[in-house]
C-alpha cells in the first residue's frame, strides 16, 4: 500500500469518525436539518467553500486553463464571487429570519404555497441528485486510479464514506466535516502551488515563459486561446460567454440551494454576512491557485491526456510524495464535501418538501429517508455511465435562472404573487433545460450561455405578467413585512463593527489586486510577448493592462455599498433600529 493510498484512507476514516461523532447530540429535527441554528462563522465559511469546490474545480476547471484559458481565468475580476456578499445582504439574512428548515420550505411559507415548495424541492432532487451522482462517480474514478481498487469497490467506498455521517448526523456532521475538508484542500493547494511556482523560477519568470509558449499561443492573454478549433470565434464571443456565465453563477452563489441553505444554520445574521464575504475571498483565492497551477503545468508537460488529470499528474510527479498525497487527499475531500452537502439537501427535500401536506417527521424517520435516498443514488451510479453529461444540464445556471428571480423578488417585490412565483420558477427551469437539451442533442447548436439567458429572461417576464393579473394575499404581505424586521439581538454596535471588517477586507483586496496583477502578471507577460515599452515600463495600451484594474472597479464599490447597508441595518444609532430596540424592551417588560 503506497503513501497516496494510506493518506487518502486515513483522511476518509477521520471524516467518518468525526462526522458520526457529531451525530450523538442530535435530538431534534432543528438539530438535524439546520445544526440547531448555532453554527459560528468558521463552520459556515467552511461549508460554503467546501460545498462549491468539488472535482469540477480541481479537475474540470484546471483542465480548462491547461488547455487554453490560463490568462483569461486569472485576469478576470471574479464576478461570480460577488454573489456571496450580495446574496447574504439581499437574501441570506432574510432566509435565516424565516427559520425555515429548508430553502424550498421558505418559498412555501413566503407565498403560502405548498405546490411552490414541492416544485422547488423537485428541482433540488433532480438537479442536486444529478450533481451528487456525478460527484460520487468522479470520486470513485479518482479513488480507483490512485489506489488500484476496482471501480465498483471505489464507488462503494466513496458512497459509504459520506453517507454514513450525513445520514446519522445531518447538517451538523456535514458542516463540521466540510470545514475539516476545506482546511485540508486549502492548505494542501497553497503549499502545492507555491512549491511548483518556485520550481519554475518564481511567478514572474513562469508568466514570461507562458507568454512565449509556442504550442499554445495566446494561452496567457486576456481571453486565452480563441478562434478556430475553440467554442469562441472571437475575443468578444469569449467575453460575452464569460460575463454571462459568471453572472449566472453569482445568482447561484446568492440563492442556489446548496449555498443559501448554509445561512439557515448560522448563529446570527452577523455570522451570515461575515462567512459569506470571507467565502468570496477564499473561493477566488482557491480558484486563482487552481487555475494558475493548471495552466503553469504546461511548462513541465504540454501533452497530458486527459487534461482533467493535470493536477493529479503534477501531484504524482512534480512535488515531494507527501505533499502530493495531501493534495490528492484534498481533491478527494473536495468531492466528498460536495457529495455530503448534496445528499443532505436531497434527503431533506424528499422528507420535508415533496408530500401533498407536511409530514409528521422524527429524526429517525428522516435518517431512514436519507439512507433510502442515498441507496437510490448508489444504484444510479452503478448503472449510468461515469462520463454521462445529461445531468449536468440541470445544475449550476439552471438554479440561477429558476431560483434567482423568484428568490430575490420574494424579498424585494411587494407585487409578486404566489402564482407568479410558481410559474416563474417553473418557466425559468424548463426554459433553461429545454434549450440546453436541444443543443446537447445536436438538434440546434447555440452559444453555451443562451440557455441561462433565455431561462432568466423568461422567468422575469412570466413573474411580471402573472403578478399583474393576480393579487398578493394579506398573509403574504404580513410574512414579507416580518422578514424586513431586523432581530433586536443583532442590533449591536460591537458586532456591527466586527462585521464591517469583512467588506473592508474587500476594499483592500480591490485596491491591492490590480497592483499585484500588474507587477507579477502583466509586466512579465509583456516581457514575454515583447509588448513592454523600450525603457522597461508598463505598456498601458494592451487589454491585459486595462483589465487588471477591473478588480478595483468591481469589488471596491460593492464593498462600500455593503458597509453602508450593514451599518444602517445593524447599528443601534439609526432611528429605525432605536425604535426596534425600544419596542423589544417594551415587550420584554410586559412579559
BELBEL-V563667 format. One record per pair of residues at least 24 apart in sequence whose ideal C-beta (glycine too) atoms are under 8 Angstrom apart, sorted by the first residue. I is the first residue (numbers start at 1). J is the second residue. If there is no record, write none. Layout:
i=I j=J
i=I j=J
This chain:
i=3 j=321
i=3 j=322
i=3 j=325
i=4 j=146
i=4 j=147
i=4 j=316
i=4 j=321
i=4 j=324
i=4 j=325
i=4 j=328
i=5 j=146
i=5 j=147
i=5 j=148
i=6 j=325
i=7 j=322
i=7 j=325
i=7 j=326
i=7 j=328
i=7 j=329
i=8 j=143
i=8 j=146
i=8 j=147
i=8 j=325
i=8 j=328
i=8 j=329
i=8 j=332
i=9 j=147
i=11 j=184
i=11 j=329
i=11 j=332
i=11 j=333
i=12 j=157
i=12 j=161
i=12 j=332
i=12 j=336
i=14 j=180
i=15 j=161
i=15 j=162
i=15 j=165
i=15 j=177
i=15 j=180
i=15 j=181
i=15 j=333
i=15 j=336
i=16 j=161
i=16 j=164
i=16 j=165
i=18 j=165
i=18 j=173
i=18 j=176
i=18 j=177
i=18 j=180
i=19 j=164
i=19 j=165
i=19 j=166
i=19 j=168
i=19 j=169
i=19 j=173
i=19 j=174
i=19 j=176
i=19 j=177
i=19 j=340
i=20 j=164
i=20 j=165
i=20 j=168
i=20 j=169
i=20 j=173
i=22 j=165
i=22 j=169
i=22 j=172
i=22 j=173
i=22 j=176
i=22 j=177
i=23 j=165
i=23 j=168
i=23 j=169
i=23 j=170
i=23 j=172
i=23 j=173
i=25 j=172
i=26 j=168
i=26 j=169
i=26 j=170
i=26 j=172
i=26 j=363
i=27 j=363
i=28 j=363
i=29 j=101
i=29 j=361
i=29 j=362
i=29 j=363
i=29 j=366
i=30 j=101
i=31 j=170
i=31 j=172
i=31 j=363
i=32 j=169
i=32 j=170
i=32 j=171
i=32 j=172
i=32 j=363
i=32 j=366
i=32 j=367
i=33 j=101
i=33 j=102
i=33 j=170
i=33 j=171
i=33 j=264
i=33 j=348
i=33 j=352
i=33 j=366
i=34 j=101
i=34 j=171
i=34 j=264
i=34 j=265
i=35 j=170
i=35 j=171
i=35 j=172
i=35 j=175
i=35 j=265
i=36 j=172
i=36 j=265
i=37 j=96
i=37 j=99
i=37 j=264
i=37 j=265
i=37 j=266
i=37 j=267
i=38 j=265
i=38 j=267
i=39 j=175
i=39 j=265
i=39 j=266
i=39 j=267
i=39 j=271
i=40 j=267
i=40 j=271
i=41 j=271
i=41 j=274
i=41 j=275
i=41 j=278
i=42 j=179
i=43 j=175
i=43 j=176
i=43 j=178
i=43 j=179
i=43 j=265
i=44 j=175
i=44 j=262
i=44 j=263
i=44 j=265
i=44 j=266
i=44 j=271
i=44 j=272
i=44 j=275
i=44 j=276
i=45 j=179
i=45 j=182
i=45 j=274
i=45 j=275
i=45 j=278
i=45 j=279
i=45 j=282
i=46 j=175
i=46 j=178
i=46 j=179
i=46 j=180
i=46 j=181
i=46 j=182
i=46 j=183
i=47 j=174
i=47 j=175
i=47 j=178
i=47 j=179
i=47 j=182
i=47 j=262
i=47 j=265
i=47 j=337
i=47 j=341
i=48 j=84
i=48 j=259
i=48 j=262
i=48 j=275
i=48 j=276
i=48 j=279
i=49 j=182
i=49 j=186
i=49 j=279
i=49 j=282
i=49 j=283
i=49 j=286
i=50 j=178
i=50 j=179
i=50 j=181
i=50 j=182
i=50 j=185
i=50 j=333
i=50 j=334
i=50 j=337
i=50 j=338
i=50 j=341
i=51 j=178
i=51 j=258
i=51 j=259
i=51 j=262
i=51 j=337
i=51 j=338
i=51 j=341
i=52 j=253
i=52 j=258
i=52 j=259
i=52 j=283
i=52 j=338
i=53 j=182
i=53 j=185
i=53 j=283
i=53 j=286
i=53 j=334
i=53 j=337
i=53 j=338
i=54 j=135
i=54 j=138
i=54 j=334
i=54 j=335
i=54 j=337
i=54 j=338
i=55 j=135
i=55 j=138
i=55 j=139
i=55 j=142
i=55 j=331
i=55 j=334
i=55 j=335
i=55 j=338
i=56 j=135
i=57 j=286
i=57 j=287
i=57 j=290
i=57 j=334
i=58 j=185
i=58 j=290
i=58 j=311
i=58 j=331
i=58 j=334
i=59 j=138
i=59 j=308
i=59 j=309
i=59 j=311
i=59 j=312
i=59 j=331
i=60 j=308
i=61 j=287
i=61 j=290
i=61 j=291
i=61 j=294
i=62 j=290
i=62 j=291
i=62 j=293
i=62 j=294
i=62 j=308
i=62 j=310
i=62 j=311
i=63 j=294
i=63 j=306
i=63 j=307
i=63 j=308
i=63 j=310
i=64 j=291
i=64 j=294
i=65 j=224
i=65 j=291
i=65 j=292
i=65 j=294
i=65 j=295
i=66 j=294
i=66 j=295
i=66 j=297
i=66 j=298
i=66 j=304
i=66 j=307
i=66 j=310
i=67 j=216
i=67 j=225
i=67 j=307
i=68 j=216
i=68 j=218
i=68 j=219
i=68 j=224
i=68 j=225
i=68 j=230
i=69 j=219
i=69 j=223
i=69 j=224
i=69 j=225
i=70 j=210
i=70 j=219
i=70 j=220
i=70 j=224
i=70 j=291
i=70 j=292
i=70 j=294
i=70 j=295
i=70 j=296
i=70 j=298
i=71 j=210
i=71 j=218
i=71 j=219
i=71 j=220
i=71 j=221
i=71 j=222
i=71 j=223
i=71 j=224
i=71 j=295
i=71 j=525
i=71 j=544
i=72 j=221
i=72 j=222
i=72 j=223
i=72 j=224
i=72 j=238
i=72 j=242
i=73 j=224
i=73 j=287
i=73 j=291
i=73 j=295
i=74 j=288
i=74 j=291
i=74 j=292
i=74 j=295
i=74 j=517
i=74 j=521
i=75 j=222
i=75 j=517
i=75 j=521
i=75 j=544
i=75 j=547
i=75 j=548
i=75 j=550
i=76 j=242
i=76 j=246
i=76 j=547
i=76 j=550
i=77 j=547
i=77 j=550
i=77 j=551
i=77 j=553
i=77 j=554
i=77 j=555
i=78 j=280
i=78 j=284
i=78 j=287
i=78 j=551
i=78 j=554
i=78 j=555
i=79 j=243
i=79 j=246
i=79 j=247
i=79 j=250
i=79 j=554
i=80 j=246
i=80 j=247
i=80 j=249
i=80 j=250
i=80 j=253
i=81 j=250
i=81 j=253
i=81 j=279
i=81 j=280
i=81 j=283
i=81 j=284
i=82 j=250
i=82 j=280
i=82 j=554
i=82 j=555
i=82 j=558
i=83 j=249
i=83 j=250
i=83 j=251
i=83 j=252
i=83 j=253
i=83 j=254
i=84 j=253
i=84 j=254
i=84 j=259
i=84 j=276
i=84 j=277
i=84 j=279
i=84 j=280
i=84 j=283
i=85 j=273
i=85 j=276
i=85 j=277
i=85 j=280
i=85 j=503
i=85 j=506
i=85 j=558
i=85 j=559
i=85 j=562
i=86 j=250
i=86 j=254
i=86 j=558
i=87 j=253
i=87 j=254
i=87 j=255
i=87 j=259
i=87 j=260
i=87 j=276
i=88 j=263
i=88 j=272
i=88 j=273
i=88 j=275
i=88 j=276
i=88 j=277
i=89 j=273
i=89 j=562
i=89 j=565
i=89 j=566
i=90 j=254
i=90 j=408
i=90 j=411
i=90 j=412
i=91 j=254
i=91 j=255
i=91 j=260
i=91 j=407
i=91 j=408
i=91 j=411
i=92 j=254
i=92 j=260
i=92 j=263
i=92 j=272
i=92 j=273
i=92 j=276
i=93 j=263
i=93 j=269
i=93 j=272
i=93 j=273
i=94 j=411
i=94 j=483
i=94 j=484
i=95 j=260
i=95 j=263
i=95 j=264
i=96 j=263
i=96 j=264
i=96 j=266
i=96 j=269
i=96 j=272
i=97 j=269
i=97 j=482
i=97 j=483
i=97 j=485
i=97 j=487
i=98 j=483
i=99 j=264
i=100 j=264
i=101 j=264
i=101 j=348
i=101 j=352
i=102 j=257
i=102 j=261
i=102 j=264
i=102 j=345
i=102 j=348
i=102 j=349
i=102 j=352
i=102 j=353
i=103 j=255
i=103 j=257
i=103 j=260
i=103 j=261
i=103 j=264
i=104 j=257
i=104 j=349
i=104 j=352
i=104 j=353
i=105 j=352
i=105 j=353
i=107 j=406
i=107 j=407
i=107 j=410
i=107 j=421
i=107 j=425
i=108 j=353
i=109 j=479
i=110 j=410
i=110 j=421
i=110 j=476
i=110 j=479
i=110 j=480
i=110 j=483
i=111 j=410
i=111 j=417
i=111 j=418
i=111 j=421
i=111 j=422
i=111 j=476
i=112 j=418
i=112 j=473
i=112 j=475
i=112 j=476
i=112 j=479
i=113 j=418
i=113 j=421
i=113 j=422
i=114 j=356
i=114 j=357
i=115 j=422
i=116 j=418
i=116 j=421
i=116 j=422
i=116 j=425
i=117 j=353
i=118 j=353
i=118 j=354
i=119 j=422
i=119 j=425
i=119 j=426
i=120 j=257
i=120 j=353
i=120 j=403
i=120 j=425
i=121 j=349
i=121 j=350
i=121 j=352
i=121 j=353
i=121 j=354
i=122 j=354
i=123 j=257
i=123 j=394
i=123 j=398
i=123 j=399
i=123 j=402
i=123 j=403
i=123 j=425
i=123 j=429
i=124 j=257
i=124 j=345
i=124 j=346
i=124 j=349
i=124 j=353
i=125 j=346
i=125 j=349
i=125 j=350
i=125 j=354
i=126 j=394
i=127 j=394
i=127 j=395
i=127 j=398
i=127 j=399
i=128 j=257
i=128 j=258
i=128 j=342
i=128 j=345
i=128 j=346
i=128 j=395
i=129 j=342
i=129 j=346
i=129 j=377
i=130 j=390
i=130 j=391
i=130 j=392
i=130 j=394
i=130 j=395
i=131 j=338
i=131 j=342
i=131 j=391
i=131 j=394
i=131 j=395
i=132 j=339
i=132 j=342
i=132 j=343
i=132 j=346
i=132 j=377
i=133 j=377
i=133 j=380
i=133 j=381
i=133 j=384
i=133 j=391
i=134 j=388
i=134 j=391
i=134 j=392
i=135 j=335
i=135 j=338
i=135 j=339
i=135 j=342
i=136 j=335
i=136 j=339
i=136 j=377
i=136 j=378
i=136 j=381
i=137 j=381
i=137 j=384
i=137 j=386
i=138 j=335
i=138 j=386
i=139 j=332
i=139 j=335
i=139 j=336
i=139 j=339
i=140 j=381
i=140 j=386
i=141 j=386
i=142 j=312
i=142 j=328
i=142 j=331
i=142 j=332
i=142 j=335
i=143 j=332
i=145 j=312
i=146 j=312
i=146 j=328
i=151 j=386
i=152 j=382
i=155 j=378
i=155 j=381
i=155 j=382
i=156 j=378
i=158 j=335
i=158 j=336
i=158 j=339
i=159 j=374
i=159 j=377
i=159 j=378
i=159 j=381
i=161 j=336
i=162 j=336
i=162 j=339
i=162 j=340
i=162 j=343
i=163 j=343
i=163 j=371
i=163 j=374
i=163 j=378
i=165 j=340
i=166 j=340
i=166 j=343
i=166 j=344
i=166 j=347
i=166 j=370
i=166 j=374
i=167 j=347
i=167 j=367
i=167 j=370
i=167 j=371
i=167 j=374
i=168 j=367
i=170 j=344
i=170 j=363
i=170 j=366
i=170 j=367
i=170 j=370
i=171 j=265
i=171 j=344
i=173 j=340
i=174 j=340
i=174 j=341
i=174 j=344
i=175 j=262
i=175 j=265
i=177 j=336
i=177 j=337
i=177 j=340
i=178 j=337
i=178 j=340
i=178 j=341
i=180 j=333
i=181 j=330
i=181 j=333
i=181 j=334
i=181 j=336
i=181 j=337
i=182 j=282
i=182 j=337
i=184 j=326
i=184 j=329
i=184 j=330
i=184 j=333
i=185 j=286
i=185 j=327
i=185 j=330
i=185 j=331
i=185 j=333
i=185 j=334
i=186 j=282
i=186 j=286
i=186 j=330
i=187 j=326
i=187 j=330
i=188 j=323
i=188 j=326
i=188 j=327
i=188 j=329
i=188 j=330
i=189 j=286
i=189 j=289
i=189 j=290
i=189 j=293
i=189 j=327
i=189 j=330
i=190 j=289
i=191 j=323
i=191 j=326
i=192 j=293
i=192 j=314
i=192 j=315
i=192 j=319
i=192 j=323
i=192 j=324
i=192 j=326
i=192 j=327
i=193 j=289
i=193 j=292
i=193 j=293
i=195 j=318
i=195 j=319
i=195 j=320
i=195 j=323
i=196 j=293
i=196 j=296
i=196 j=297
i=196 j=300
i=196 j=314
i=196 j=318
i=196 j=319
i=197 j=292
i=197 j=296
i=199 j=318
i=200 j=296
i=200 j=299
i=203 j=520
i=203 j=521
i=203 j=524
i=204 j=520
i=204 j=523
i=204 j=524
i=205 j=524
i=206 j=296
i=206 j=299
i=207 j=520
i=207 j=521
i=207 j=524
i=207 j=525
i=207 j=528
i=208 j=524
i=208 j=525
i=208 j=527
i=208 j=528
i=209 j=299
i=209 j=528
i=210 j=295
i=210 j=296
i=210 j=298
i=210 j=299
i=210 j=525
i=210 j=528
i=211 j=524
i=211 j=525
i=211 j=526
i=211 j=527
i=211 j=528
i=211 j=529
i=212 j=528
i=212 j=529
i=213 j=298
i=213 j=299
i=213 j=302
i=215 j=298
i=215 j=302
i=216 j=298
i=216 j=302
i=219 j=295
i=219 j=298
i=220 j=295
i=220 j=525
i=220 j=528
i=221 j=525
i=221 j=543
i=221 j=544
i=222 j=543
i=222 j=544
i=222 j=547
i=223 j=543
i=231 j=447
i=231 j=448
i=237 j=447
i=240 j=447
i=240 j=449
i=241 j=447
i=241 j=448
i=241 j=449
i=244 j=449
i=244 j=452
i=244 j=453
i=245 j=397
i=245 j=448
i=245 j=449
i=245 j=452
i=247 j=400
i=248 j=396
i=248 j=397
i=248 j=400
i=248 j=401
i=248 j=449
i=248 j=452
i=248 j=456
i=249 j=396
i=249 j=397
i=249 j=400
i=250 j=400
i=251 j=399
i=251 j=400
i=251 j=401
i=251 j=403
i=251 j=404
i=251 j=456
i=252 j=396
i=252 j=397
i=252 j=399
i=252 j=400
i=252 j=404
i=254 j=404
i=254 j=407
i=254 j=408
i=255 j=399
i=255 j=403
i=255 j=404
i=255 j=407
i=255 j=408
i=256 j=399
i=256 j=400
i=256 j=403
i=257 j=345
i=257 j=399
i=257 j=403
i=258 j=338
i=258 j=341
i=258 j=342
i=258 j=345
i=260 j=407
i=261 j=345
i=268 j=487
i=268 j=489
i=268 j=490
i=268 j=495
i=269 j=486
i=269 j=487
i=269 j=490
i=269 j=570
i=270 j=490
i=270 j=495
i=270 j=496
i=270 j=498
i=270 j=499
i=270 j=570
i=273 j=499
i=273 j=502
i=273 j=566
i=274 j=498
i=274 j=499
i=274 j=502
i=277 j=502
i=277 j=503
i=277 j=505
i=277 j=506
i=277 j=562
i=278 j=502
i=278 j=505
i=280 j=506
i=281 j=505
i=281 j=506
i=281 j=509
i=343 j=370
i=343 j=373
i=343 j=374
i=343 j=377
i=344 j=370
i=346 j=373
i=346 j=377
i=347 j=373
i=347 j=374
i=389 j=440
i=390 j=440
i=393 j=433
i=393 j=436
i=393 j=437
i=393 j=440
i=394 j=433
i=397 j=432
i=397 j=451
i=397 j=452
i=397 j=455
i=398 j=429
i=398 j=432
i=398 j=433
i=398 j=436
i=398 j=455
i=400 j=452
i=400 j=455
i=400 j=456
i=401 j=428
i=401 j=429
i=401 j=431
i=401 j=432
i=401 j=451
i=401 j=452
i=401 j=454
i=401 j=455
i=401 j=456
i=401 j=458
i=401 j=459
i=402 j=426
i=402 j=428
i=402 j=429
i=402 j=432
i=402 j=455
i=402 j=459
i=403 j=428
i=404 j=428
i=404 j=456
i=404 j=459
i=405 j=456
i=405 j=459
i=405 j=460
i=405 j=463
i=406 j=459
i=406 j=463
i=409 j=463
i=410 j=480
i=411 j=480
i=411 j=483
i=413 j=467
i=414 j=472
i=414 j=477
i=414 j=480
i=415 j=467
i=415 j=468
i=415 j=472
i=416 j=463
i=416 j=467
i=416 j=472
i=417 j=466
i=417 j=467
i=417 j=470
i=417 j=471
i=417 j=472
i=417 j=476
i=418 j=473
i=418 j=476
i=419 j=466
i=419 j=470
i=420 j=462
i=420 j=463
i=420 j=464
i=420 j=465
i=420 j=466
i=420 j=467
i=420 j=470
i=421 j=463
i=423 j=462
i=423 j=463
i=423 j=466
i=424 j=459
i=424 j=460
i=424 j=462
i=424 j=463
i=424 j=466
i=425 j=459
i=427 j=455
i=427 j=458
i=427 j=459
i=427 j=462
i=428 j=455
i=428 j=456
i=428 j=458
i=428 j=459
i=428 j=462
i=429 j=455
i=430 j=455
i=431 j=455
i=431 j=458
i=431 j=459
i=432 j=456
i=485 j=580
i=486 j=569
i=486 j=570
i=486 j=577
i=486 j=580
i=488 j=580
i=488 j=581
i=488 j=584
i=490 j=570
i=491 j=570
i=491 j=571
i=491 j=572
i=491 j=577
i=491 j=580
i=491 j=581
i=492 j=570
i=492 j=572
i=493 j=571
i=493 j=572
i=493 j=573
i=495 j=570
i=496 j=566
i=496 j=567
i=496 j=570
i=496 j=571
i=499 j=566
i=499 j=570
i=500 j=563
i=500 j=566
i=500 j=567
i=503 j=559
i=503 j=560
i=503 j=562
i=503 j=563
i=503 j=566
i=504 j=559
i=504 j=563
i=506 j=555
i=506 j=556
i=506 j=558
i=506 j=559
i=506 j=562
i=507 j=555
i=507 j=556
i=507 j=559
i=507 j=560
i=509 j=551
i=509 j=555
i=510 j=551
i=510 j=552
i=510 j=554
i=510 j=555
i=510 j=556
i=510 j=559
i=511 j=552
i=511 j=556
i=513 j=551
i=513 j=552
i=513 j=555
i=514 j=548
i=514 j=549
i=514 j=550
i=514 j=551
i=514 j=552
i=517 j=548
i=517 j=551
i=518 j=545
i=518 j=548
i=521 j=548
i=522 j=548
